[in-house]
Amino acid sequence: MKVSDGSHLPETFDRAQYSLPQWLPDGSDFFLNRAREGAERGSPDYYLNSVNWFHWLGTDPRRDIRIAEPVTAQSAIRSEILSQ
């Protein structure tokens, strides 16, 4: 929502229930946490392995950048292979 006039911004975020956006100091963009892609809402592990994203205000959330994801055995092995 634009505080200046109360209008709503066009962006909507799936899988972002209870996410607390962390705004950049200038208020232009923010980081948010979202459930992983393919997570089934209502399942016991819906919030397991959520992912952090960076969003540019006024842009399509599909263009957001994945900032951090949970470390899994697979991602740890991939990192080790890439660092060699």
Phi and psi restraints in degrees (range 20) as a CNS / XPLOR table:
assign (resid 1 and name C) (resid 2 and name N)
       (resid 2 and name CA) (resid 2 and name C) 1.0 -80.6 20.0 2
assign (resid 2 and name N) (resid 2 and name CA)
       (resid 2 and name C) (resid 3 and name N) 1.0 116.7 20.0 2
assign (resid 2 and name C) (resid 3 and name N)
       (resid 3 and name CA) (resid 3 and name C) 1.0 -65.8 20.0 2
assign (resid 3 and name N) (resid 3 and name CA)
       (resid 3 and name C) (resid 4 and name N) 1.0 -33.1 20.0 2
assign (resid 3 and name C) (resid 4 and name N)
       (resid 4 and name CA) (resid 4 and name C) 1.0 -61.5 20.0 2
assign (resid 4 and name N) (resid 4 and name CA)
       (resid 4 and name C) (resid 5 and name N) 1.0 -35.7 20.0 2
assign (resid 4 and name C) (resid 5 and name N)
       (resid 5 and name CA) (resid 5 and name C) 1.0 -131.0 20.0 2
assign (resid 5 and name N) (resid 5 and name CA)
       (resid 5 and name C) (resid 6 and name N) 1.0 -1.0 20.0 2
assign (resid 5 and name C) (resid 6 and name N)
       (resid 6 and name CA) (resid 6 and name C) 1.0 78.8 20.0 2
assign (resid 6 and name N) (resid 6 and name CA)
       (resid 6 and name C) (resid 7 and name N) 1.0 6.1 20.0 2
assign (resid 6 and name C) (resid 7 and name N)
       (resid 7 and name CA) (resid 7 and name C) 1.0 -78.6 20.0 2
assign (resid 7 and name N) (resid 7 and name CA)
       (resid 7 and name C) (resid 8 and name N) 1.0 153.9 20.0 2
assign (resid 7 and name C) (resid 8 and name N)
       (resid 8 and name CA) (resid 8 and name C) 1.0 -90.0 20.0 2
assign (resid 8 and name N) (resid 8 and name CA)
       (resid 8 and name C) (resid 9 and name N) 1.0 142.2 20.0 2
assign (resid 8 and name C) (resid 9 and name N)
       (resid 9 and name CA) (resid 9 and name C) 1.0 -80.2 20.0 2
assign (resid 9 and name N) (resid 9 and name CA)
       (resid 9 and name C) (resid 10 and name N) 1.0 157.0 20.0 2
assign (resid 9 and name C) (resid 10 and name N)
       (resid 10 and name CA) (resid 10 and name C) 1.0 -74.8 20.0 2
assign (resid 10 and name N) (resid 10 and name CA)
       (resid 10 and name C) (resid 11 and name N) 1.0 -18.5 20.0 2
assign (resid 10 and name C) (resid 11 and name N)
       (resid 11 and name CA) (resid 11 and name C) 1.0 -69.9 20.0 2
assign (resid 11 and name N) (resid 11 and name CA)
       (resid 11 and name C) (resid 12 and name N) 1.0 141.1 20.0 2
assign (resid 11 and name C) (resid 12 and name N)
       (resid 12 and name CA) (resid 12 and name C) 1.0 -132.6 20.0 2
assign (resid 12 and name N) (resid 12 and name CA)
       (resid 12 and name C) (resid 13 and name N) 1.0 148.4 20.0 2
assign (resid 12 and name C) (resid 13 and name N)
       (resid 13 and name CA) (resid 13 and name C) 1.0 -123.4 20.0 2
assign (resid 13 and name N) (resid 13 and name CA)
       (resid 13 and name C) (resid 14 and name N) 1.0 117.8 20.0 2
assign (resid 13 and name C) (resid 14 and name N)
       (resid 14 and name CA) (resid 14 and name C) 1.0 -79.0 20.0 2
assign (resid 14 and name N) (resid 14 and name CA)
       (resid 14 and name C) (resid 15 and name N) 1.0 156.9 20.0 2
assign (resid 14 and name C) (resid 15 and name N)
       (resid 15 and name CA) (resid 15 and name C) 1.0 59.4 20.0 2
assign (resid 15 and name N) (resid 15 and name CA)
       (resid 15 and name C) (resid 16 and name N) 1.0 27.6 20.0 2
assign (resid 15 and name C) (resid 16 and name N)
       (resid 16 and name CA) (resid 16 and name C) 1.0 -116.9 20.0 2
assign (resid 16 and name N) (resid 16 and name CA)
       (resid 16 and name C) (resid 17 and name N) 1.0 25.8 20.0 2
assign (resid 16 and name C) (resid 17 and name N)
       (resid 17 and name CA) (resid 17 and name C) 1.0 -59.9 20.0 2
assign (resid 17 and name N) (resid 17 and name CA)
       (resid 17 and name C) (resid 18 and name N) 1.0 133.3 20.0 2
assign (resid 17 and name C) (resid 18 and name N)
       (resid 18 and name CA) (resid 18 and name C) 1.0 66.4 20.0 2
assign (resid 18 and name N) (resid 18 and name CA)
       (resid 18 and name C) (resid 19 and name N) 1.0 11.8 20.0 2
assign (resid 18 and name C) (resid 19 and name N)
       (resid 19 and name CA) (resid 19 and name C) 1.0 -74.4 20.0 2
assign (resid 19 and name N) (resid 19 and name CA)
       (resid 19 and name C) (resid 20 and name N) 1.0 134.3 20.0 2
assign (resid 19 and name C) (resid 20 and name N)
       (resid 20 and name CA) (resid 20 and name C) 1.0 -107.8 20.0 2
assign (resid 20 and name N) (resid 20 and name CA)
       (resid 20 and name C) (resid 21 and name N) 1.0 103.3 20.0 2
assign (resid 20 and name C) (resid 21 and name N)
       (resid 21 and name CA) (resid 21 and name C) 1.0 -62.1 20.0 2
assign (resid 21 and name N) (resid 21 and name CA)
       (resid 21 and name C) (resid 22 and name N) 1.0 142.1 20.0 2
assign (resid 21 and name C) (resid 22 and name N)
       (resid 22 and name CA) (resid 22 and name C) 1.0 -110.4 20.0 2
assign (resid 22 and name N) (resid 22 and name CA)
       (resid 22 and name C) (resid 23 and name N) 1.0 105.5 20.0 2
assign (resid 22 and name C) (resid 23 and name N)
       (resid 23 and name CA) (resid 23 and name C) 1.0 -78.6 20.0 2
assign (resid 23 and name N) (resid 23 and name CA)
       (resid 23 and name C) (resid 24 and name N) 1.0 147.4 20.0 2
assign (resid 23 and name C) (resid 24 and name N)
       (resid 24 and name CA) (resid 24 and name C) 1.0 -66.8 20.0 2
assign (resid 24 and name N) (resid 24 and name CA)
       (resid 24 and name C) (resid 25 and name N) 1.0 156.2 20.0 2
assign (resid 24 and name C) (resid 25 and name N)
       (resid 25 and name CA) (resid 25 and name C) 1.0 -54.6 20.0 2
assign (resid 25 and name N) (resid 25 and name CA)
       (resid 25 and name C) (resid 26 and name N) 1.0 -32.3 20.0 2
assign (resid 25 and name C) (resid 26 and name N)
       (resid 26 and name CA) (resid 26 and name C) 1.0 -86.4 20.0 2
assign (resid 26 and name N) (resid 26 and name CA)
       (resid 26 and name C) (resid 27 and name N) 1.0 -0.7 20.0 2
assign (resid 26 and name C) (resid 27 and name N)
       (resid 27 and name CA) (resid 27 and name C) 1.0 74.6 20.0 2
assign (resid 27 and name N) (resid 27 and name CA)
       (resid 27 and name C) (resid 28 and name N) 1.0 13.0 20.0 2
assign (resid 27 and name C) (resid 28 and name N)
       (resid 28 and name CA) (resid 28 and name C) 1.0 -83.2 20.0 2
assign (resid 28 and name N) (resid 28 and name CA)
       (resid 28 and name C) (resid 29 and name N) 1.0 -37.5 20.0 2
assign (resid 28 and name C) (resid 29 and name N)
       (resid 29 and name CA) (resid 29 and name C) 1.0 -144.6 20.0 2
assign (resid 29 and name N) (resid 29 and name CA)
       (resid 29 and name C) (resid 30 and name N) 1.0 173.2 20.0 2
assign (resid 29 and name C) (resid 30 and name N)
       (resid 30 and name CA) (resid 30 and name C) 1.0 -154.5 20.0 2
assign (resid 30 and name N) (resid 30 and name CA)
       (resid 30 and name C) (resid 31 and name N) 1.0 164.5 20.0 2
assign (resid 30 and name C) (resid 31 and name N)
       (resid 31 and name CA) (resid 31 and name C) 1.0 -101.5 20.0 2
assign (resid 31 and name N) (resid 31 and name CA)
       (resid 31 and name C) (resid 32 and name N) 1.0 147.0 20.0 2
assign (resid 31 and name C) (resid 32 and name N)
       (resid 32 and name CA) (resid 32 and name C) 1.0 -148.5 20.0 2
assign (resid 32 and name N) (resid 32 and name CA)
       (resid 32 and name C) (resid 33 and name N) 1.0 160.9 20.0 2
assign (resid 32 and name C) (resid 33 and name N)
       (resid 33 and name CA) (resid 33 and name C) 1.0 -108.3 20.0 2
assign (resid 33 and name N) (resid 33 and name CA)
       (resid 33 and name C) (resid 34 and name N) 1.0 135.7 20.0 2
assign (resid 33 and name C) (resid 34 and name N)
       (resid 34 and name CA) (resid 34 and name C) 1.0 -133.9 20.0 2
assign (resid 34 and name N) (resid 34 and name CA)
       (resid 34 and name C) (resid 35 and name N) 1.0 149.4 20.0 2
assign (resid 34 and name C) (resid 35 and name N)
       (resid 35 and name CA) (resid 35 and name C) 1.0 -60.7 20.0 2
assign (resid 35 and name N) (resid 35 and name CA)
       (resid 35 and name C) (resid 36 and name N) 1.0 154.3 20.0 2
assign (resid 35 and name C) (resid 36 and name N)
       (resid 36 and name CA) (resid 36 and name C) 1.0 -64.0 20.0 2
assign (resid 36 and name N) (resid 36 and name CA)
       (resid 36 and name C) (resid 37 and name N) 1.0 155.0 20.0 2
assign (resid 36 and name C) (resid 37 and name N)
       (resid 37 and name CA) (resid 37 and name C) 1.0 -62.5 20.0 2
assign (resid 37 and name N) (resid 37 and name CA)
       (resid 37 and name C) (resid 38 and name N) 1.0 137.6 20.0 2
assign (resid 37 and name C) (resid 38 and name N)
       (resid 38 and name CA) (resid 38 and name C) 1.0 87.8 20.0 2
assign (resid 38 and name N) (resid 38 and name CA)
       (resid 38 and name C) (resid 39 and name N) 1.0 -3.5 20.0 2
assign (resid 38 and name C) (resid 39 and name N)
       (resid 39 and name CA) (resid 39 and name C) 1.0 -65.4 20.0 2
assign (resid 39 and name N) (resid 39 and name CA)
       (resid 39 and name C) (resid 40 and name N) 1.0 135.6 20.0 2
assign (resid 39 and name C) (resid 40 and name N)
       (resid 40 and name CA) (resid 40 and name C) 1.0 -94.8 20.0 2
assign (resid 40 and name N) (resid 40 and name CA)
       (resid 40 and name C) (resid 41 and name N) 1.0 111.9 20.0 2
assign (resid 40 and name C) (resid 41 and name N)
       (resid 41 and name CA) (resid 41 and name C) 1.0 -57.1 20.0 2
assign (resid 41 and name N) (resid 41 and name CA)
       (resid 41 and name C) (resid 42 and name N) 1.0 132.7 20.0 2
assign (resid 41 and name C) (resid 42 and name N)
       (resid 42 and name CA) (resid 42 and name C) 1.0 94.9 20.0 2
assign (resid 42 and name N) (resid 42 and name CA)
       (resid 42 and name C) (resid 43 and name N) 1.0 -13.1 20.0 2
assign (resid 42 and name C) (resid 43 and name N)
       (resid 43 and name CA) (resid 43 and name C) 1.0 -77.5 20.0 2
assign (resid 43 and name N) (resid 43 and name CA)
       (resid 43 and name C) (resid 44 and name N) 1.0 153.7 20.0 2
assign (resid 43 and name C) (resid 44 and name N)
       (resid 44 and name CA) (resid 44 and name C) 1.0 -58.7 20.0 2
assign (resid 44 and name N) (resid 44 and name CA)
       (resid 44 and name C) (resid 45 and name N) 1.0 -28.5 20.0 2
assign (resid 44 and name C) (resid 45 and name N)
       (resid 45 and name CA) (resid 45 and name C) 1.0 -104.9 20.0 2
assign (resid 45 and name N) (resid 45 and name CA)
       (resid 45 and name C) (resid 46 and name N) 1.0 25.0 20.0 2
assign (resid 45 and name C) (resid 46 and name N)
       (resid 46 and name CA) (resid 46 and name C) 1.0 -55.1 20.0 2
assign (resid 46 and name N) (resid 46 and name CA)
       (resid 46 and name C) (resid 47 and name N) 1.0 -41.1 20.0 2
assign (resid 46 and name C) (resid 47 and name N)
       (resid 47 and name CA) (resid 47 and name C) 1.0 -89.6 20.0 2
assign (resid 47 and name N) (resid 47 and name CA)
       (resid 47 and name C) (resid 48 and name N) 1.0 -5.1 20.0 2
assign (resid 47 and name C) (resid 48 and name N)
       (resid 48 and name CA) (resid 48 and name C) 1.0 -68.4 20.0 2
assign (resid 48 and name N) (resid 48 and name CA)
       (resid 48 and name C) (resid 49 and name N) 1.0 135.2 20.0 2
assign (resid 48 and name C) (resid 49 and name N)
       (resid 49 and name CA) (resid 49 and name C) 1.0 62.2 20.0 2
assign (resid 49 and name N) (resid 49 and name CA)
       (resid 49 and name C) (resid 50 and name N) 1.0 41.4 20.0 2
assign (resid 49 and name C) (resid 50 and name N)
       (resid 50 and name CA) (resid 50 and name C) 1.0 -68.2 20.0 2
assign (resid 50 and name N) (resid 50 and name CA)
       (resid 50 and name C) (resid 51 and name N) 1.0 166.3 20.0 2
assign (resid 50 and name C) (resid 51 and name N)
       (resid 51 and name CA) (resid 51 and name C) 1.0 -127.7 20.0 2
assign (resid 51 and name N) (resid 51 and name CA)
       (resid 51 and name C) (resid 52 and name N) 1.0 142.5 20.0 2
assign (resid 51 and name C) (resid 52 and name N)
       (resid 52 and name CA) (resid 52 and name C) 1.0 -93.8 20.0 2
assign (resid 52 and name N) (resid 52 and name CA)
       (resid 52 and name C) (resid 53 and name N) 1.0 139.2 20.0 2
assign (resid 52 and name C) (resid 53 and name N)
       (resid 53 and name CA) (resid 53 and name C) 1.0 -130.6 20.0 2
assign (resid 53 and name N) (resid 53 and name CA)
       (resid 53 and name C) (resid 54 and name N) 1.0 155.4 20.0 2
assign (resid 53 and name C) (resid 54 and name N)
       (resid 54 and name CA) (resid 54 and name C) 1.0 -110.9 20.0 2
assign (resid 54 and name N) (resid 54 and name CA)
       (resid 54 and name C) (resid 55 and name N) 1.0 131.1 20.0 2
assign (resid 54 and name C) (resid 55 and name N)
       (resid 55 and name CA) (resid 55 and name C) 1.0 -122.5 20.0 2
assign (resid 55 and name N) (resid 55 and name CA)
       (resid 55 and name C) (resid 56 and name N) 1.0 132.1 20.0 2
assign (resid 55 and name C) (resid 56 and name N)
       (resid 56 and name CA) (resid 56 and name C) 1.0 -88.6 20.0 2
assign (resid 56 and name N) (resid 56 and name CA)
       (resid 56 and name C) (resid 57 and name N) 1.0 122.3 20.0 2
assign (resid 56 and name C) (resid 57 and name N)
       (resid 57 and name CA) (resid 57 and name C) 1.0 -57.4 20.0 2
assign (resid 57 and name N) (resid 57 and name CA)
       (resid 57 and name C) (resid 58 and name N) 1.0 134.1 20.0 2
assign (resid 57 and name C) (resid 58 and name N)
       (resid 58 and name CA) (resid 58 and name C) 1.0 87.6 20.0 2
assign (resid 58 and name N) (resid 58 and name CA)
       (resid 58 and name C) (resid 59 and name N) 1.0 6.7 20.0 2
assign (resid 58 and name C) (resid 59 and name N)
       (resid 59 and name CA) (resid 59 and name C) 1.0 -117.2 20.0 2
assign (resid 59 and name N) (resid 59 and name CA)
       (resid 59 and name C) (resid 60 and name N) 1.0 164.3 20.0 2
assign (resid 59 and name C) (resid 60 and name N)
       (resid 60 and name CA) (resid 60 and name C) 1.0 -67.4 20.0 2
assign (resid 60 and name N) (resid 60 and name CA)
       (resid 60 and name C) (resid 61 and name N) 1.0 125.6 20.0 2
assign (resid 60 and name C) (resid 61 and name N)
       (resid 61 and name CA) (resid 61 and name C) 1.0 -57.2 20.0 2
assign (resid 61 and name N) (resid 61 and name CA)
       (resid 61 and name C) (resid 62 and name N) 1.0 -19.6 20.0 2
assign (resid 61 and name C) (resid 62 and name N)
       (resid 62 and name CA) (resid 62 and name C) 1.0 -67.1 20.0 2
assign (resid 62 and name N) (resid 62 and name CA)
       (resid 62 and name C) (resid 63 and name N) 1.0 -14.8 20.0 2
assign (resid 62 and name C) (resid 63 and name N)
       (resid 63 and name CA) (resid 63 and name C) 1.0 -95.0 20.0 2
assign (resid 63 and name N) (resid 63 and name CA)
       (resid 63 and name C) (resid 64 and name N) 1.0 1.4 20.0 2
assign (resid 63 and name C) (resid 64 and name N)
       (resid 64 and name CA) (resid 64 and name C) 1.0 -60.0 20.0 2
assign (resid 64 and name N) (resid 64 and name CA)
       (resid 64 and name C) (resid 65 and name N) 1.0 156.8 20.0 2
assign (resid 64 and name C) (resid 65 and name N)
       (resid 65 and name CA) (resid 65 and name C) 1.0 -103.5 20.0 2
assign (resid 65 and name N) (resid 65 and name CA)
       (resid 65 and name C) (resid 66 and name N) 1.0 129.7 20.0 2
assign (resid 65 and name C) (resid 66 and name N)
       (resid 66 and name CA) (resid 66 and name C) 1.0 -72.3 20.0 2
assign (resid 66 and name N) (resid 66 and name CA)
       (resid 66 and name C) (resid 67 and name N) 1.0 119.8 20.0 2
assign (resid 66 and name C) (resid 67 and name N)
       (resid 67 and name CA) (resid 67 and name C) 1.0 -94.4 20.0 2
assign (resid 67 and name N) (resid 67 and name CA)
       (resid 67 and name C) (resid 68 and name N) 1.0 -47.7 20.0 2
assign (resid 67 and name C) (resid 68 and name N)
       (resid 68 and name CA) (resid 68 and name C) 1.0 -148.2 20.0 2
assign (resid 68 and name N) (resid 68 and name CA)
       (resid 68 and name C) (resid 69 and name N) 1.0 146.0 20.0 2
assign (resid 68 and name C) (resid 69 and name N)
       (resid 69 and name CA) (resid 69 and name C) 1.0 -136.9 20.0 2
assign (resid 69 and name N) (resid 69 and name CA)
       (resid 69 and name C) (resid 70 and name N) 1.0 162.7 20.0 2
assign (resid 69 and name C) (resid 70 and name N)
       (resid 70 and name CA) (resid 70 and name C) 1.0 -60.6 20.0 2
assign (resid 70 and name N) (resid 70 and name CA)
       (resid 70 and name C) (resid 71 and name N) 1.0 145.9 20.0 2
assign (resid 70 and name C) (resid 71 and name N)
       (resid 71 and name CA) (resid 71 and name C) 1.0 -82.0 20.0 2
assign (resid 71 and name N) (resid 71 and name CA)
       (resid 71 and name C) (resid 72 and name N) 1.0 123.4 20.0 2
assign (resid 71 and name C) (resid 72 and name N)
       (resid 72 and name CA) (resid 72 and name C) 1.0 -119.7 20.0 2
assign (resid 72 and name N) (resid 72 and name CA)
       (resid 72 and name C) (resid 73 and name N) 1.0 168.0 20.0 2
assign (resid 72 and name C) (resid 73 and name N)
       (resid 73 and name CA) (resid 73 and name C) 1.0 -57.2 20.0 2
assign (resid 73 and name N) (resid 73 and name CA)
       (resid 73 and name C) (resid 74 and name N) 1.0 -40.6 20.0 2
assign (resid 73 and name C) (resid 74 and name N)
       (resid 74 and name CA) (resid 74 and name C) 1.0 -65.1 20.0 2
assign (resid 74 and name N) (resid 74 and name CA)
       (resid 74 and name C) (resid 75 and name N) 1.0 -44.7 20.0 2
assign (resid 74 and name C) (resid 75 and name N)
       (resid 75 and name CA) (resid 75 and name C) 1.0 -69.9 20.0 2
assign (resid 75 and name N) (resid 75 and name CA)
       (resid 75 and name C) (resid 76 and name N) 1.0 -32.9 20.0 2
assign (resid 75 and name C) (resid 76 and name N)
       (resid 76 and name CA) (resid 76 and name C) 1.0 -66.8 20.0 2
assign (resid 76 and name N) (resid 76 and name CA)
       (resid 76 and name C) (resid 77 and name N) 1.0 -42.0 20.0 2
assign (resid 76 and name C) (resid 77 and name N)
       (resid 77 and name CA) (resid 77 and name C) 1.0 -65.5 20.0 2
assign (resid 77 and name N) (resid 77 and name CA)
       (resid 77 and name C) (resid 78 and name N) 1.0 -43.1 20.0 2
assign (resid 77 and name C) (resid 78 and name N)
       (resid 78 and name CA) (resid 78 and name C) 1.0 -60.3 20.0 2
assign (resid 78 and name N) (resid 78 and name CA)
       (resid 78 and name C) (resid 79 and name N) 1.0 -42.1 20.0 2
assign (resid 78 and name C) (resid 79 and name N)
       (resid 79 and name CA) (resid 79 and name C) 1.0 -63.1 20.0 2
assign (resid 79 and name N) (resid 79 and name CA)
       (resid 79 and name C) (resid 80 and name N) 1.0 -41.5 20.0 2
assign (resid 79 and name C) (resid 80 and name N)
       (resid 80 and name CA) (resid 80 and name C) 1.0 -64.4 20.0 2
assign (resid 80 and name N) (resid 80 and name CA)
       (resid 80 and name C) (resid 81 and name N) 1.0 -42.5 20.0 2
assign (resid 80 and name C) (resid 81 and name N)
       (resid 81 and name CA) (resid 81 and name C) 1.0 -64.6 20.0 2
assign (resid 81 and name N) (resid 81 and name CA)
       (resid 81 and name C) (resid 82 and name N) 1.0 -43.9 20.0 2
assign (resid 81 and name C) (resid 82 and name N)
       (resid 82 and name CA) (resid 82 and name C) 1.0 -67.8 20.0 2
assign (resid 82 and name N) (resid 82 and name CA)
       (resid 82 and name C) (resid 83 and name N) 1.0 -27.4 20.0 2
assign (resid 82 and name C) (resid 83 and name N)
       (resid 83 and name CA) (resid 83 and name C) 1.0 -81.4 20.0 2
assign (resid 83 and name N) (resid 83 and name CA)
       (resid 83 and name C) (resid 84 and name N) 1.0 -8.4 20.0 2
